[in-house]
Amino acid sequence: QVQLVESGGGLVQPGGSLTLSCAASGFPFSSYAMNWYRQAPGKQRELVAAMSSGGATNSADSVRGRFAIYRDNLKRTVFLQMNSLQPEDTAVYYCNARKLNTNYWGQGTQVTVSS
């Protein structure tokens, strides 16, 4: 059974930091690209950061230089380190695993940036 379980969300003040984790099971983790998406109220889901199975990374312009994605294949976990958080970063953050036409999604974790 495939599972992606996110954790680490919460309430943080502007300028603060959070690290999200996504623990994966039920599929060959190291051969999948791992991605973080987010969806704010009333907006479409958007790609935040991506990491290929080979370790190449990419991130949205809005978070470049503030967010970093990294993975630990032995622990089957992908992380999103988020620094200098702003109110516009408030969203539900989703972990995604992708290989060819196969996509798996986590249930999401809420990140709220507010003073």
C-alpha positions as CSV (number, residue, x, y, z in Angstrom):
1,Q,0.0,0.0,0.0
2,V,1.4,3.3,-1.1
3,Q,1.6,6.0,1.6
4,L,3.0,9.5,1.7
5,V,2.6,11.0,5.1
6,E,3.5,14.7,5.6
7,S,4.3,16.3,8.9
8,G,5.9,19.5,10.2
9,G,3.2,22.0,9.3
10,G,1.9,24.6,11.8
11,L,1.6,28.2,12.6
12,V,4.7,30.4,12.3
13,Q,5.4,34.1,12.4
14,P,6.5,36.0,9.3
15,G,10.2,35.6,8.9
16,G,10.2,32.3,10.6
17,S,11.2,28.8,9.4
18,L,9.6,25.4,9.2
19,T,10.8,22.0,7.9
20,L,8.2,19.7,6.3
21,S,8.8,16.0,6.1
22,C,7.2,13.4,3.9
23,A,7.7,9.7,4.8
24,A,7.1,7.3,1.9
25,S,6.3,3.7,1.8
26,G,4.9,1.1,-0.6
27,F,6.8,2.0,-3.8
28,P,10.5,2.2,-4.9
29,F,11.2,5.6,-3.4
30,S,14.7,6.2,-4.8
31,S,13.5,5.8,-8.4
32,Y,10.7,8.4,-8.1
33,A,10.9,12.2,-8.5
34,M,9.7,13.8,-5.3
35,N,7.9,17.1,-5.3
36,W,6.2,19.6,-3.0
37,Y,3.1,21.4,-4.1
38,R,0.9,23.8,-2.2
39,Q,-2.6,25.1,-2.5
40,A,-3.8,28.3,-1.0
41,P,-7.5,29.0,-0.4
42,G,-9.2,29.9,-3.7
43,K,-6.1,29.2,-5.7
44,Q,-4.8,26.3,-7.9
45,R,-2.3,23.8,-6.6
46,E,1.2,24.9,-7.6
47,L,4.6,23.3,-7.7
48,V,6.9,24.6,-5.0
49,A,10.0,22.5,-5.3
50,A,11.0,19.3,-7.1
51,M,13.8,16.8,-6.8
52,S,14.5,14.2,-9.5
53,S,15.6,10.6,-8.6
54,G,19.1,11.7,-9.6
55,G,19.1,14.6,-7.2
56,A,18.5,17.6,-9.6
57,T,16.3,20.2,-8.0
58,N,14.0,23.0,-9.2
59,S,11.8,25.5,-7.4
60,A,9.2,28.1,-8.1
61,D,10.4,31.7,-8.5
62,S,8.4,32.7,-5.5
63,V,10.3,30.5,-3.1
64,R,13.8,30.3,-4.8
65,G,16.4,31.2,-2.3
66,R,14.1,30.7,0.7
67,F,13.0,27.1,0.3
68,A,15.1,24.0,-0.2
69,I,14.1,20.4,-1.1
70,Y,16.2,17.4,-0.1
71,R,15.7,13.7,0.2
72,D,17.1,10.8,2.2
73,N,16.7,7.7,0.2
74,L,17.7,5.4,3.1
75,K,15.0,6.9,5.2
76,R,12.6,7.1,2.3
77,T,11.8,10.7,3.3
78,V,11.7,14.0,1.4
79,F,12.0,17.3,3.2
80,L,11.1,20.9,2.5
81,Q,13.1,23.5,4.4
82,M,11.3,26.8,4.4
83,N,13.0,30.0,5.6
84,S,11.9,33.6,5.6
85,L,8.3,32.6,5.5
86,Q,5.8,35.2,4.5
87,P,2.0,35.3,4.8
88,E,1.7,34.5,1.1
89,D,3.3,31.1,1.8
90,T,0.2,30.2,3.8
91,A,-1.3,27.0,2.1
92,V,-1.8,23.3,2.4
93,Y,1.5,21.7,1.4
94,Y,1.3,18.3,-0.4
95,C,4.0,15.8,-1.0
96,N,4.0,14.1,-4.5
97,A,5.9,11.2,-5.9
98,R,6.0,10.9,-9.7
99,K,7.5,8.5,-12.2
100,L,6.3,8.5,-15.8
101,N,2.5,8.4,-15.6
102,T,2.3,7.4,-12.0
103,N,1.5,10.0,-9.3
104,Y,1.1,9.5,-5.6
105,W,-0.1,12.2,-3.2
106,G,0.0,12.8,0.5
107,Q,-2.9,14.1,2.5
108,G,-1.4,17.5,3.0
109,T,-0.2,19.6,5.9
110,Q,-1.3,23.1,6.7
111,V,1.3,25.9,6.9
112,T,0.0,29.2,8.3
113,V,2.2,32.3,8.4
114,S,0.7,35.0,10.5
115,S,1.6,37.3,13.3
